[in-house]
Amino acid sequence: MAVAAKKARVSEEAYFEMLEKSELKLEYWAGTVVGMAGASPEHCRLETNLVGEVFQQLRGSNCEALTSNQAVYIAPRNSYVFPDLSIVCGGPEWVTKRGIGCLINPTVLVEVLSPTTASKDETDKLLAYTTLRSVREYLIVYADQYCVKMHARTQADEIWSTTIYSKLDDEIVLASCGVKLTLATIYQRVEFLEHAEDGVAEQGSEG
């Protein structure tokens, strides 16, 4: 999802005034407002696949899936963000700003990468999300290749491990909520164009 940063620093109150009037999602990073522009077809399909599959698997459990319209408050960084998918278990907790409910206890956070957000999702958001004690897994889904990276909290909450999945039959297990995902499911109807030495070769998966 493309990002355009507004350089002028604003207060938290001013941010929520902007958010109420904006047609775009706006994220807040300790005084800096970042506007989230439209996403590519691949990004949209990946987000839809993830939300649909996770929603079905969580049906009847004490966990629920929340879409990219759900704001998440990262108190240690004084930031408000809109992950592509949030999962919360055991009951959501909120802080409300100008009528906007912001989740403060997500269990799993998922971001779908795009060329303009990759650096932020892999660095700034990784460091920010891991400051939330409730977060057990952070899933990064690439929109230009078959690749999912999972950061998971282990060893008495002190250590994070990273696992990379790149095969369509790889299974990703989110231990915190019991969800199991294969790359084939995540990448349904998502196609990539790969440049071969003798031309362009197209490959895709229907899952």
N, C-alpha and C positions, 0 to 999 in steps of 0.2 A: 504494500500500500504506500503510495507516494507521500512524502512528507515535505512540508514547507515551514520553515521556522520563522517566527516573528521575533526580531532581535530585542525590541523594547521590553524591559522587565516590568511585570505587572503584579499587583497584589493578588492574593487568593480570592478576595471578594470580587475584584475586577474580572478575574478569570471566569468565575461562575456567572457573572453578568454577561460576558462574551459568549459563554457556552449556551446560555438560554436563548440567545438571538442567532447563533450560528447555524447554518445549514450543514456544516461539516462537523465531524468530531474534532474536539480540541483537547490535547493533552497538556498537562501543566507539570513543569519540572523546576520546582523551587524558584519560581519567578519568571521562567521562560515558557511561553505558550507555543505549542507546535500543532499545526493544522494537518489533519489526516485527509489526504485527497482520495480520489477514486481508485479502486483496486483493479488489477488485471483479471481477465476471465479465469486464468489458472488459480489465482489467489481466491477468487470467489468460489470456485468449485471445491477447492481444498477446504475452505472454511465450512461450506455447506456439508460436505462429506463428514467432516469431523463432528460438527454439531449434531447431525442426524444420527450417526452411529453411537456417539456417547449418550445422547438423550435416550435412545432405545435401551442401551445396556444399563442405564441408571434407573430405569423405571421400577418403582417399588422399593428402592433403596433409600437410605438416609442422605444420599448425595444428589445434587442436581446440577445440571449444565446451564450456564448463562451465556448469552450471545455477546457479540462485540459491542452491543449497545450498553452493556453494563460497565459502569465506571468502577475502578478499583483504587482505593486510597492507600498509598505507601507512606505511612507516617514517618518512618526514619529518614525519608528523603523529601518529605513535604511535597509529594507528587501525586497527581491524579492521572490515571491512564485507562486506556480501553483495550485490553487484550482481545485477541480474536476469539478466544474461548476461555471461560473460567469454570472451574468445578469447585463447589463448596460442599463439605460434608458436615453433618451434625448440626445444621441450622446456621443460616447466614446472619452475620452481624453487620450493622450499617453505621455510617456517619452521614447525616443528611445536611446538604448545603443548598439553600434556596430551592427546596423541594426535590433535589436530585439525590437519590440514594446511592451512596458509594460503598461498595463492599470492602470490609477491612480484614476478613479472615478466609481468603481463598485457599483451597487445598491444592489445586492444580491450575497452572496457567499455561496457555498455549498461544504461540505467535506463529503466523505464517509469514515467512520472509519474502521480501521483494528487493530488487536492487537498491532502492533508495532507503530501505529500513534495515537492511541486513546488519550494518555496523552497529546501529543503536540496539537492535534486538539481541545481538551477540555479546554486547559489552554493557552498555548503560542499563538496559532492562534486566540482564542477567544479574548484575550486581545489586540492582534495586529489589528485584523479586526475592532474592535469597536473603534479604534483610527481614522479610516477613516470616515470623516463626511458624505460622500456620501452613506455609507452602511446603509441600512434600516433593512435588515434581514440577519441573518447567520443561515444556516440550517445544522445540523449535522445528518447524516444518518448512523445508525448502520448496520454493515455487518454480525452480528452474531445473531441478533434477530429483531423482528418487533418493531422498535423504531426509532422515529425521534424527535429530539429536535430543537425547533426554538427559537432563540434569536432575539427579535425585538426591535427596537428603538422607544420609546414613550415619551410623555410629554415634548414637546419642545426640543427634542434631548438630554435631560439630563438623562433620565432613560431607562434602558433596562429591558424588561420582558422576561421570559422564559416559554415556553409551551412544554409539552412532549406528544407525540402521540404514542399510542401502540396498537391500534385496527385497523384491516384492513379496516374498513369502516370510520375511522377518516378522516376528510377533513382538509387539511392544506391550508390556504389562505395567499398568499404573497401579502399584500395590496399594496406594492410599485409598482407592475407590473401587478396585476390582475390575476396572475396565481393561479389555484386551483389544488391541488394534493391530491389524497387519498393514503393511505398506500398500498392498493391493487394494484394501478397502479405502485407505486414505486417499490414494491417487486414482480412484475411479474416474474415468472420462477426462483425465488430465493427460495431455500429450506434450511432448517436448520435441523440438527440432535440434538435431545434432549435426554439426558440420564435420563431414568426413573428408579425407584427403582428396577424394575424387568427386566431391559434390556434397549434397545435403541429404542425409538419411533421416527419415522420420520414424519414430518409434513411440508406442503408446500402450496403455493398459486399460482395459475395461473392468478389471478387478474380478 
